[in-house]
Amino acid sequence: MSFFRDAEWYFSWGYNKEFWANSDIHVSQPALGNDFTIHNVQAQDDLQQLGDIFTTDLFGPQYNFRIGRFITDSFGVEFNFDHTKYTTIVGQTANVTGVVNGVPVNGPNQLTSSFFSEVLHNGANHVMLNAVYRYPLVGKINQTSSLAFIAKTGAGIMLPHTTDTILGNMNNVGDKTLSNAIGFTNGWWQLNGWTAGTELGFRYVVWKPIYLEVTDKVAYSYLADLPAYMGTLQQSLWMNEIIVSVGFTYDGTSR
């Protein structure tokens, strides 16, 4: 088919570092008398050491991949998957408002590992469709030692895996099996949020058709109903992501 044969396609695989803005997290556990918000919660990623990338499971670190097609030399579309990780910092103090165990609260609380913790280590996964713009800076497009500016913007779904503990109770999403792979407020991954973002950076062709891409991405995500013990969590996330990836370009048989 000419759609595949006569087009410029690319594939990349890489790793990433995330910085998370403080976030408000709402806890809803009606049967337990809990309906409260934890304000300005601090969180971090789970970056592995560089050497661990080559000794651990391929899908263990914070990784990303892209599959794209340029419609013209300048404009393209791209499928984007970013496996990012999110961890609330244990021991921080945050303001809690609402109702806890049926009692109104409004004041600071220490977020111990038993009072509240949230971990998205099997992924705060961003699944996106991007529009891509490329502008050559040095050399011709896709030629060895060429450099191009890359800009991407897009939106998509969040596919998180949640582990959280609230007032001593840990959630349980079940085992990682095919029948329990994806749900909404259950399942190993939960299809219950959306994301949108913009990414800017550079693509350097090391040796045609191999290229190196370095970008900085800012994304906003909303997670609607993360599973908790006898309830749910809701939160919004702002993320700044540094991405380094290696890619392969296929220019088509007639180009």
N, C-alpha and C positions, 0 to 999 in steps of 0.2 A: 504494500500500500504506500502511496506517495506521502501520506501523512507521516509515516515513520521513515521512509527511505530518503526523502528530499528535505528533511528538516535538521536543524541543529538541536540535538538533545544533550543533556548533561545529567550526571549523577554525582553526588558528593556525600562524604561521611566525615564527621568531625566530633569535637568535644567542646564543652562550654562551661563558663563560669557565670553564676547568677548573683545579683544583688537585689534584695527584696525591700521594698518600702514598708514602713509600719502599717499594720492593717487592723481594722475592727473585725472581731469574730463574734457572731451571734450564735448562742447555744439555745436550742429548743428541745426540751425533754418534758412534755406535758404531764406524763404519768408520774414523774419524779418531782414535780413542782418547780422545775427549772426553766426560766425564760430570761436570759441575761446576755449582756454584751460585754466583751472584754475589749478595751479600747487601746489603740496604738501598740499592738503586739509586735515585738521585734522578732525577726526570723533571719535565718541564714541558709545557705545551700549546703551541700555535702560533697565538696570537691575532693577527689582522690589525688594522691601523689602521682606525678607523671609516670614513674616506674610501674605503678599498679595498673595502669591502663594496658600494659603489655602482658600482665600476669593474671588478670582477673577475667571474669565473664565479659564477653564483648558488650553485653547490654547492661553491665553493672554501673559503669561511670555515667556522668552526665553527658549524654551523646546527642547527636542530631544527624538527620539525613535529609537530602533534598533530591527531587527528580523534577527536571524542568525542560521546557521547550521554548526556544526563541522563535517567534513568529516573523520578526524582522531582525536585523542586526542589533537594533536598539531595544526592542520590547519583547517580553516573553511572559509565560505563566509558569508557576512552580507549585508543586505539592511539597509541603514543609512539615516535618515532624521534629519537635524538640522535646527530649526527655530531660526535664529540669527537676530539681529536688528542693523541697521546702521543709524547714525545721524550725519550730518555735524554740526560742532560747530559754532553757530551764533556769529558774532562779531569778528572772527579771520581775520587777514590780509593775503592775498595770492597774488602771482604774476599772472597776467592775460595777456596772449599773444594771438594775432589773430585779429579778426574783430568784433567789438561790434556796433550794429546799423549802419553798413556800414563804420565805422571809425576804422582804425588800432589802436591797443593798445598794449602796452608793459610796464607794471608797476604794482605796488601794488594796490590792491583794498580791501576794507573792505567787508566781506561777511555778509551783513545785511540780515534780514529775507526776504526783498524784492529783493535785488540784486541777491542773490543765496542761496538756501538751498535745501538739499536733505534728505529725510527720507525714510528708508526702515523698517518700523515698523510692517507692516503685512508680513514682512519677506524678508531678504536676505537669502532665503531658499536653503539649500544645499541638493540635492537628489543624493545619491551616492551608488555605489556597492563596497564593501571593501573585500580584502583578509585579513584574521585574523590569527595571530600566538599566541599561548598560551604556556607558559612554567611554570610548577609548581615550586613554591619556598618553600612553607610550606604545608605539608600534601598531600594527594591524591586529584586528580582533582575532584571538585564538592562535596567533603566531608565537613561537618560542620567545620568551623574554618580554612579551607584551604585558601592559598593565591597563586595567580598566576600572573605572568607578562603577559600583553596583548600588542600586537602591531598590528596596522591596517594600511593599505594603500589602496587608491582607488581613483575613479574618477566618475564624473557624471554630472548632469545638475544643473543649477541655475534656480530657480523659484521665482523671486522677485516680490514684489508689491511696486510700486514707487509713492511717493508723492514728487513733487519738485516745487519750485518757481524760475523763472528766469526773472529778470528785471521786477518784479511785476506781471508776468503771471504764474498762477498755472496750472499744467496739470490736466486733468480729464480722468480717466480710466473707468468711469462709475460705476454703482452699482454692488455690490457683489451678482450676480445672477447666476443661473446654465448656462444660455445662454451666460453669459459674464465672465465665470470663468477663462479661460486660452486663451491667444492669443500670438502673437509675439511682435508687438509694440503696442498692445492694450490688453484689457481684465484686469480683476482684478489682476491676476498673469500673468507674461510674461515669456514665454519659449524662452529665448534669450541669454543664456550664459552657460558656463561650469565651472567646479570646479575640483580640485584635491588636495589631502591632505594626511597627515600621522598623526597617533594618537598613543600615548604611555601611558601606565599606569598600574594599578593593579586591579585585581578582587578578592574580599574577600567574601567567602561564610559565611554569617552570621548564617544561619540555613537552611540546605539543604531542599528545592531547591532555597532559596532566597539568592541573592548575592548583594553586593554593589560594584560599579565600579567607579573609579576615574581616569580620563585620561586628557592628554594635547594634543591638536590637533593644527597643523599648516596647513593652506589651502591657496591655491591661486585660485582666481576666475577671470574670464573675463566676463564682462557684455557688450553685443554688442550694443543693441539699446533700452535703457530704454526710455519709453515715456516721452516727454516733450511737452510744449505748442508749437504746429506747428513745432515739430522737435524731436530730440532724444539726449540722453546722451550716452557716451561710457566711460568706466573706468575699470581698473584692481584693485583688492583688495587682500591684504595680511591680513590674520586673524590668531590670536592666541586665541584659545578657551579652557577654562577650563570646563570640563564636569563632573557632579556628577549624577549618575543614579542608580536606583534600578531595579534588574532583577529577572527573574524566569527561571529556567532551567528544561527542560523535557528530560530525559535521554533515552527514548524509552522503549518499553515493554520488549525487550529481552536483555537489557544491564544490 
